[in-house]
Amino acid sequence: MYNERTDPVEHVSRFNLRMTVHSKSEALMCKVFPFSLGPVVMRWFDGLKAGSIDSFKELIQVFGSRFITCSRVP
């Protein structure tokens, strides 16, 4: 569960790994991704405008941009 305290890139990587077991369907990944978010981050997700995201790749880019300050610096 992502809670703004961990690296968003690592979160997406783990999410992708879990999803490859089930499917690599972009539509399914977009629908399941919100279930990996904690309550505070879910408020951000709920604030996205309907139709503003066209793909899972775009969702991950917007997510990463919003939570970049939580990224680990190598």
C-alpha positions, 0 to 999 in steps of 0.5 A, a space after each residue: 500500500 502506497 502511503 507517501 512515505 516510500 519511493 513511488 518508483 519502487 511502488 510502481 515496480 512492485 505493482 507491475 510485478 504483482 500484476 504480471 502474475 494476473 495479466 498485463 492488460 492496461 485497462 485492468 492495471 488502471 482499475 486495480 492500481 487505486 487499490 494499492 493506494 493508502 487513504 491520503 494518496 487515494 484522495 489525490 487519485 479521486 481528485 483526478 478529472 474524469 477522462 484526464 488519464 488515457 493509459 496506465 503509462 500516463 497514470 504512472 507518470 502523473 503519479 510519479 510527478 505528484 509524489 517525486 519528493 518521496 523518491 529515493 536518490 541513488 
